Amino acid sequence: MRRLSGTLLLGALLGCNCSSGSNPVGPADSGDLHDAGFADATSMDSGENGLPDASVADVPDAGTSTTPRWLGFRGWESVRGTSPDDRCKVRQGIVGDAPPPLDFEPCGPGCMRASIVFPPAEWLAAPALSVDGYTGHMLLRGGAIDVTPEEAGRPNVTALFDLTGNALLGGTIVLPPAEDVVCHPYFFPGDVRGFRIPNLEHSGHPSQELLGSLHAAGWSWHPPWIAASAGAPLDLCEPFTDGGDPAHLLFGCGRSLKLIRQPGSSEIEAPFPDLQGLIISGKGSAGTAVMVELLPGVQFQLHTYDREHGLRPFGDPAPGWPCEVGIGDRYVALVTGDVIERTAACDTYVQDPVIQVFDRTTGQQRSFSAGPGPDATGTIIQTFGDYVVAFIDGETLNALVILRVSDGQIRRIEPHEGYAFHADSVGVDGSYFWFVESLVGGSQDYYGRWLYRYDLARFEELGPTFP
């Protein structure tokens, strides 16, 4: 079976702010986060970092066309604690020095598109979309790469956009100073607010987690390095955040949920070791998170995690074989089905897939048929507002669909000719459906050139009805 979701989520996760039945799952206190001013900030929290601003001149030349490699930012500063001996130095772009916003152009009924290419780069690598839970803004992260050969000391440059505000919030440079040092980051599935880089200082813990927070004043990074003993190899666990400010980092490891609560901490807690089934997926938003526990038989239990109440069950056990879970401002959602053949968690073949949607305030559950899909599996990408985006993925059926929960209508979305959807680069924010396509086949599967935005007010024009 061809997987469209990109990454198999076999680890653990997150909860939201509610227990069972009708207990609400409300967003955490937003504090000073609000829908304003991202593009007008003049610093990237350099006071908190405690380090002076650094210039581009401090970064070794990477070859040809150095300036575009830095996304147009003139100022960069070191991120505190990322590398004690500069073996994997991380720098961040300073807000206020950003290039002009994306230039959108019409592309059909209700459609706008913008180039996400930074010359001499020809692609945005590993593009990913997700909604900021506090502001409702759609965020885009990707790697600005070019087509020149690898060079000694060549940096890895990552861009972060606020698409709703149409602003390049910032960027990071992970800079290996020597050819034999590998410091390229890799990303959390489905969450643009963090990535992992190698931890060369602590053998046995091969990665460090760099998490971001979005403020009215700009973007700042927080490093909860994995340095102390975790009691088990964390590379066997999937990390997710609760989407808070700063984020809590959670790891689902079988029947145990591990947790890092404080930025910069090396202490890993395992406060919830007595679950009955396996933690198979999870996702967080605005300081709350939800995770899926796979129970014996074809059923699952949702759990929520928040900072006041910890881990609690959400609703009653529900039937169906689950996969990944989505959490938005109104709903928790996932795709389930009847088991045909049981393999790994999200590779299990199911028939008659349904989209299950749980109201975050009341806990009420609703099911929507996703077609007679034999030999299929499903992956929820996002839910926000009145909408849910999902893949129905099978040997005979590969469909990207958008569900409007209020009336149960489902539309099927098709990629442009010669292109394909990738799970991490599709999203919905309640007003627009967003995606970045990739070329079909070859090594281009995770690279994109165009960002598309479709107006959900024209929902009936998005595509044919489904199923």
C-alpha positions as CSV (number, residue, x, y, z in Angstrom):
1,M,0.0,0.0,0.0
2,R,1.3,3.4,-0.9
3,R,1.5,5.7,2.1
4,L,0.6,9.4,1.5
5,S,1.2,10.5,5.1
6,G,5.0,10.6,4.8
7,T,5.8,9.4,8.4
8,L,4.4,6.4,10.3
9,L,3.3,7.6,13.7
10,L,4.1,4.8,16.1
11,G,4.8,6.9,19.1
12,A,3.0,8.9,21.5
13,L,1.3,11.8,22.4
14,L,-0.6,14.5,23.4
15,G,-3.8,15.3,25.1
16,C,-6.2,18.3,25.4
17,N,-8.1,19.9,28.2
18,C,-10.9,17.5,28.9
19,S,-11.6,14.2,30.6
20,S,-14.5,12.0,29.5
21,G,-18.0,12.5,28.2
22,S,-19.0,16.2,28.1
23,N,-16.0,17.7,29.7
24,P,-14.7,20.5,27.5
25,V,-11.4,20.6,25.7
26,G,-10.8,24.3,25.7
27,P,-7.7,26.0,24.4
28,A,-5.1,27.1,26.9
29,D,-4.8,30.7,28.0
30,S,-3.2,32.6,25.1
31,G,-1.3,35.0,27.3
32,D,0.3,37.7,25.2
33,L,-0.2,35.7,22.0
34,H,-2.7,37.4,19.7
35,D,-3.5,38.0,16.0
36,A,-1.3,41.0,15.4
37,G,2.1,42.5,14.5
38,F,4.2,39.5,13.5
39,A,5.9,41.2,10.6
40,D,6.6,44.4,12.4
41,A,8.9,43.0,15.1
42,T,12.5,44.2,15.1
43,S,14.2,41.4,17.0
44,M,14.0,37.7,17.6
45,D,14.0,37.7,21.4
46,S,17.7,38.3,21.6
47,G,17.3,39.4,25.2
48,E,16.0,36.0,26.2
49,N,18.8,34.3,24.2
50,G,21.3,36.5,26.1
51,L,23.5,36.8,23.0
52,P,24.3,39.8,20.8
53,D,23.1,39.9,17.2
54,A,25.5,38.3,14.7
55,S,26.0,39.4,11.1
56,V,26.0,37.2,8.0
57,A,29.7,37.8,7.8
58,D,30.2,35.6,10.8
59,V,28.8,32.6,8.8
60,P,31.3,31.0,6.5
61,D,30.7,31.4,2.8
62,A,28.8,28.5,1.4
63,G,29.7,28.9,-2.2
64,T,27.9,30.7,-4.9
65,S,25.1,33.2,-4.3
66,T,25.5,33.4,-0.6
67,T,23.0,36.2,0.1
68,P,19.9,34.4,-1.4
69,R,20.9,31.3,0.7
70,W,20.0,33.4,3.8
71,L,16.4,34.1,2.6
72,G,17.1,37.8,2.3
73,F,17.7,38.4,6.0
74,R,20.5,40.7,6.8
75,G,20.9,39.9,10.5
76,W,21.3,36.5,12.2
77,E,21.9,35.5,15.8
78,S,23.1,32.4,17.6
79,V,20.5,30.2,19.4
80,R,21.7,29.7,22.9
81,G,22.8,26.2,23.9
82,T,22.5,24.5,20.6
83,S,26.1,23.6,20.4
84,P,28.6,24.1,23.2
85,D,31.6,23.6,20.9
86,D,30.0,24.9,17.7
87,R,29.9,21.5,16.1
88,C,26.3,22.0,15.1
89,K,25.7,25.7,15.4
90,V,22.1,27.0,15.0
91,R,21.4,30.6,14.0
92,Q,18.1,32.4,13.6
93,G,17.0,35.2,11.3
94,I,16.1,38.5,12.9
95,V,12.5,39.6,12.2
96,G,12.5,43.1,10.6
97,D,15.2,42.2,8.2
98,A,12.9,39.9,6.2
99,P,12.4,40.1,2.4
100,P,9.0,41.1,0.9
101,P,6.0,38.9,1.5
102,L,4.8,36.2,-0.9
103,D,3.3,37.5,-4.1
104,F,0.0,35.8,-4.7
105,E,-1.6,35.6,-8.2
106,P,-5.0,34.2,-9.4
107,C,-5.1,30.6,-10.5
108,G,-8.8,29.8,-11.0
109,P,-12.1,30.1,-9.2
110,G,-11.4,30.8,-5.6
111,C,-7.7,30.0,-6.1
112,M,-4.6,32.0,-5.4
113,R,-1.0,30.8,-5.6
114,A,2.5,32.1,-4.7
115,S,6.0,31.0,-5.6
116,I,8.0,29.6,-2.7
117,V,11.3,29.4,-4.6
118,F,14.3,31.4,-3.3
119,P,16.8,31.9,-6.1
120,P,19.1,30.2,-6.7
121,A,17.0,27.5,-4.9
122,E,14.6,25.7,-7.2
123,W,12.5,24.0,-4.5
124,L,11.3,24.4,-1.0
125,A,12.3,21.1,0.6
126,A,10.0,19.2,3.0
127,P,7.3,21.8,3.0
128,A,4.9,21.5,6.0
129,L,1.8,23.3,7.0
130,S,0.0,23.6,10.3
131,V,-2.3,26.0,12.1
132,D,-1.1,28.0,15.2
133,G,-3.6,27.1,17.9
134,Y,-3.6,30.5,19.5
135,T,-4.0,32.8,16.5
136,G,-5.5,30.5,13.9
137,H,-2.8,31.6,11.5
138,M,-1.6,29.1,8.9
139,L,2.2,28.5,9.2
140,L,4.5,27.1,6.5
141,R,8.0,25.6,7.1
142,G,10.5,24.4,4.6
143,G,14.1,24.0,3.7
144,A,15.5,26.5,1.1
145,I,17.8,24.4,-1.0
146,D,19.6,24.7,-4.3
147,V,20.7,22.3,-7.0
148,T,24.5,22.8,-6.6
149,P,26.6,19.9,-5.3
150,E,27.2,19.4,-1.6
151,E,30.0,21.6,-0.2
152,A,32.1,21.2,2.9
153,G,30.4,23.2,5.6
154,R,27.3,23.8,3.6
155,P,24.5,25.0,5.9
156,N,20.9,23.8,6.1
157,V,18.6,26.8,5.9
158,T,14.9,26.6,7.1
159,A,12.3,29.2,6.5
160,L,9.1,29.8,8.6
161,F,6.2,31.8,7.2
162,D,3.0,33.2,8.7
163,L,0.8,32.7,5.6
164,T,-2.3,34.4,7.1
165,G,-0.3,37.5,7.8
166,N,1.8,37.0,4.6
167,A,5.1,37.4,6.4
168,L,8.4,35.5,6.5
169,L,8.7,35.2,10.3
170,G,12.2,34.0,10.3
171,G,14.6,31.2,9.5
172,T,17.3,29.0,11.0
173,I,20.7,28.0,9.8
174,V,22.2,24.7,11.1
175,L,25.8,25.1,10.3
176,P,28.3,22.2,10.3
177,P,31.8,23.6,10.4
178,A,33.5,20.5,9.0
179,E,32.7,18.1,6.2
180,D,32.7,15.0,8.5
181,V,30.0,16.5,10.8
182,V,26.4,15.8,9.9
183,C,24.1,18.4,11.4
184,H,21.1,18.4,9.0
185,P,17.8,18.7,10.9
186,Y,14.8,16.5,10.4
187,F,11.3,17.5,11.3
188,F,8.4,16.5,13.6
189,P,5.6,15.1,11.4
190,G,2.8,17.5,11.1
191,D,4.1,20.3,13.3
192,V,6.0,23.2,11.8
193,R,7.0,24.6,15.2
194,G,9.9,22.3,15.9
195,F,12.7,20.2,14.4
196,R,15.4,17.8,15.6
197,I,19.1,18.2,15.1
198,P,21.9,15.7,16.0
199,N,23.2,15.9,19.6
200,L,26.9,15.2,19.1
201,E,27.6,15.9,22.8
202,H,25.7,13.0,24.3
203,S,26.1,9.5,22.9
204,G,23.1,7.4,23.2
205,H,20.8,10.4,22.7
206,P,21.2,11.1,19.0
207,S,18.9,14.1,18.6
208,Q,18.0,17.4,20.2
209,E,14.6,19.1,20.0
210,L,14.4,22.7,19.0
211,L,10.9,24.1,19.6
212,G,9.5,27.5,18.6
213,S,6.9,29.9,20.0
214,L,4.9,32.5,18.1
215,H,4.4,35.8,19.8
216,A,3.0,39.2,18.8
217,A,6.7,40.3,18.9
218,G,7.9,37.6,16.6
219,W,9.3,34.1,16.7
220,S,11.6,32.6,19.4
221,W,13.2,29.2,19.8
222,H,13.4,27.0,22.9
223,P,15.8,24.0,23.1
224,P,14.7,21.2,25.4
225,W,17.8,19.1,24.9
226,I,17.5,15.4,25.4
227,A,20.6,14.7,27.6
228,A,19.6,12.8,30.8
229,S,18.7,9.2,31.0
230,A,15.3,8.4,29.5
231,G,15.0,4.8,30.7
232,A,14.6,3.7,27.1
233,P,16.0,4.8,23.7
234,L,13.9,7.8,22.6
235,D,14.7,7.2,19.0
236,L,12.1,4.4,19.3
237,C,9.5,7.0,20.4
238,E,7.7,9.6,18.3
239,P,7.9,13.2,19.7
240,F,5.1,15.6,19.6
241,T,4.3,18.9,21.3
242,D,1.2,20.3,23.1
243,G,1.5,23.4,21.0
244,G,1.9,25.6,24.1
245,D,4.1,28.6,24.8
246,P,6.7,27.4,25.4
247,A,5.8,23.9,24.3
248,H,5.8,20.7,26.4
249,L,7.5,17.9,24.5
250,L,5.8,14.4,24.8
251,F,7.0,11.0,23.7
252,G,4.8,7.9,23.3
253,C,6.8,4.8,24.0
254,G,4.5,1.8,24.0
255,R,2.4,2.0,27.1
256,S,4.4,4.8,28.6
257,L,4.1,8.6,28.0
258,K,7.3,10.5,28.6
259,L,7.5,14.3,29.0
260,I,9.8,17.3,29.0
261,R,8.0,20.3,30.6
262,Q,10.6,23.1,30.6
263,P,12.7,24.6,27.7
264,G,16.3,23.7,28.0
265,S,15.6,20.8,30.4
266,S,17.5,17.6,30.2
267,E,15.1,15.8,32.6
268,I,12.6,13.4,31.0
269,E,9.6,12.4,33.2
270,A,7.5,9.3,32.7
271,P,4.4,10.3,34.7
272,F,1.9,8.0,33.0
273,P,3.3,4.5,32.7
274,D,0.1,2.4,33.2
275,L,-1.9,2.7,30.0
276,Q,-3.7,-0.5,28.9
277,G,-2.9,-0.3,25.2
278,L,-0.3,1.2,22.9
279,I,0.1,4.9,22.2
280,I,0.0,5.1,18.4
281,S,-0.4,8.8,17.5
282,G,-1.1,12.3,18.9
283,K,-1.1,16.0,18.2
284,G,-1.2,19.2,20.2
285,S,-2.7,22.7,19.8
286,A,-2.5,25.9,22.0
287,G,-1.2,24.0,25.1
288,T,-3.6,21.0,24.9
289,A,-3.0,17.8,23.2
290,V,-4.8,14.5,22.3
291,M,-3.4,11.0,21.8
292,V,-4.8,7.7,20.6
293,E,-4.5,4.5,22.7
294,L,-5.0,1.3,20.7
295,L,-7.0,-1.1,22.8
296,P,-7.4,-4.9,22.4
297,G,-9.8,-5.7,19.6
298,V,-10.7,-3.2,17.0
299,Q,-11.2,-0.1,19.2
300,F,-9.4,2.9,20.6
301,Q,-9.5,5.3,23.5
302,L,-8.7,9.0,23.2
303,H,-6.8,10.7,26.0
304,T,-6.1,14.4,26.6
305,Y,-3.1,16.1,28.2
306,D,-3.0,19.7,29.6
307,R,-0.8,21.4,32.1
308,E,-3.5,21.8,34.8
309,H,-5.0,18.2,34.7
310,G,-2.3,16.1,33.2
311,L,-3.4,13.0,31.3
312,R,-7.1,12.1,31.3
313,P,-9.4,9.9,29.1
314,F,-11.6,11.8,26.7
315,G,-14.9,10.2,25.9
316,D,-15.7,6.5,25.8
317,P,-13.8,3.7,23.9
318,A,-14.8,3.9,20.3
319,P,-14.9,1.2,17.6
320,G,-12.6,1.1,14.6
321,W,-8.9,0.8,13.8
322,P,-7.4,4.3,14.3
323,C,-4.4,5.9,12.8
324,E,-3.2,9.5,13.2
325,V,-5.3,12.1,15.1
326,G,-6.0,15.8,14.5
327,I,-6.9,18.5,17.0
328,G,-8.4,21.9,16.1
329,D,-10.2,24.7,17.8
330,R,-13.6,22.9,17.6
331,Y,-13.0,19.2,17.0
332,V,-10.8,16.1,17.5
333,A,-10.9,13.9,14.4
334,L,-9.4,10.7,13.0
335,V,-10.1,8.1,10.3
336,T,-11.0,4.5,11.3
337,G,-12.3,1.4,9.6
338,D,-13.0,-2.3,9.9
339,V,-9.8,-4.4,9.9
340,I,-9.1,-6.6,6.8
341,E,-5.4,-7.4,7.5
342,R,-3.5,-6.3,10.5
343,T,0.1,-5.2,10.0
344,A,1.8,-2.3,11.8
345,A,-0.5,0.3,13.4
346,C,-1.1,2.7,10.5
347,D,-0.4,0.2,7.7
348,T,-3.3,-2.0,8.7
349,Y,-5.7,-2.5,5.8
350,V,-9.3,-1.6,6.6
351,Q,-12.6,-1.4,4.8
352,D,-15.5,1.0,4.9
353,P,-13.4,3.9,6.3
354,V,-15.2,6.6,8.3
355,I,-14.2,10.0,9.6
356,Q,-14.9,10.2,13.3
357,V,-15.3,13.7,14.7
358,F,-15.4,14.5,18.5
359,D,-16.7,17.9,19.7
360,R,-14.1,19.4,22.0
361,T,-16.7,21.1,24.2
362,T,-19.3,18.3,24.6
363,G,-17.4,15.2,23.6
364,Q,-20.2,14.3,21.2
365,Q,-19.1,11.9,18.5
366,R,-20.2,11.9,14.9
367,S,-19.2,9.6,12.0
368,F,-19.1,10.3,8.3
369,S,-18.7,7.7,5.7
370,A,-15.5,8.0,3.6
371,G,-16.5,5.6,0.9
372,P,-16.4,1.8,0.3
373,G,-12.6,1.7,0.5
374,P,-11.4,-1.9,0.6
375,D,-7.7,-2.3,1.3
376,A,-7.5,1.3,2.6
377,T,-6.1,3.2,5.5
378,G,-6.8,6.8,6.5
379,T,-4.7,9.7,7.9
380,I,-6.1,12.9,9.3
381,I,-4.0,15.8,8.5
382,Q,-5.7,18.8,10.1
383,T,-9.0,20.0,11.5
384,F,-9.9,23.6,12.1
385,G,-13.1,25.6,12.2
386,D,-15.9,23.6,10.6
387,Y,-13.5,21.5,8.4
388,V,-11.5,18.3,8.5
389,V,-8.8,17.4,5.9
390,A,-8.1,13.7,5.5
391,F,-6.3,11.2,3.2
392,I,-8.2,8.0,2.3
393,D,-5.3,5.9,1.1
394,G,-5.5,2.5,-0.4
395,E,-4.4,0.2,-3.2
396,T,-7.4,1.1,-5.4
397,L,-8.3,4.5,-3.8
398,N,-6.0,7.4,-3.1
399,A,-8.1,10.5,-2.3
400,L,-7.6,13.8,-0.5
401,V,-10.9,14.9,0.9
402,I,-12.3,17.9,2.8
403,L,-15.3,17.4,5.2
404,R,-17.6,20.2,6.2
405,V,-18.8,19.0,9.6
406,S,-21.9,21.2,9.9
407,D,-23.7,19.5,7.0
408,G,-21.6,16.4,6.4
409,Q,-20.6,17.3,2.8
410,I,-17.3,15.9,1.5
411,R,-15.4,17.1,-1.5
412,R,-12.6,15.3,-3.2
413,I,-9.5,17.4,-4.2
414,E,-7.2,16.5,-7.1
415,P,-3.6,17.6,-7.6
416,H,-2.5,19.4,-10.8
417,E,-1.3,17.1,-13.6
418,G,2.2,15.7,-12.9
419,Y,2.0,16.5,-9.2
420,A,1.0,14.7,-6.0
421,F,-0.1,15.7,-2.5
422,H,2.1,15.0,0.5
423,A,0.4,14.7,3.8
424,D,2.5,17.2,5.8
425,S,2.0,19.9,3.1
426,V,-1.8,20.1,3.2
427,G,-3.8,22.1,5.7
428,V,-7.0,24.0,6.5
429,D,-7.5,27.0,8.7
430,G,-11.3,27.5,8.7
431,S,-11.2,30.1,5.9
432,Y,-8.8,28.5,3.3
433,F,-7.6,25.2,2.1
434,W,-3.8,25.3,1.6
435,F,-1.4,22.9,-0.1
436,V,2.1,22.6,-1.6
437,E,2.3,19.9,-4.3
438,S,5.3,17.7,-5.1
439,L,6.5,16.2,-8.4
440,V,5.3,12.7,-9.0
441,G,8.0,10.0,-8.6
442,G,11.8,10.2,-8.3
443,S,13.6,12.1,-5.6
444,Q,11.3,15.2,-5.8
445,D,8.5,13.7,-3.6
446,Y,9.1,16.1,-0.7
447,Y,10.0,19.3,-2.7
448,G,7.6,22.0,-3.7
449,R,7.6,25.2,-5.9
450,W,4.1,26.6,-5.5
451,L,1.8,27.3,-2.6
452,Y,-1.9,27.2,-3.4
453,R,-4.8,28.8,-1.4
454,Y,-8.5,28.0,-2.0
455,D,-11.3,30.0,-0.5
456,L,-13.6,27.7,1.5
457,A,-16.5,30.1,1.0
458,R,-16.6,28.5,-2.5
459,F,-16.6,25.0,-1.0
460,E,-18.8,23.5,-3.7
461,E,-16.3,24.5,-6.4
462,L,-13.3,22.7,-4.7
463,G,-13.9,19.4,-6.4
464,P,-16.5,16.6,-7.0
465,T,-18.5,15.2,-4.1
466,F,-17.1,12.2,-2.3
467,P,-17.5,9.2,-2.2
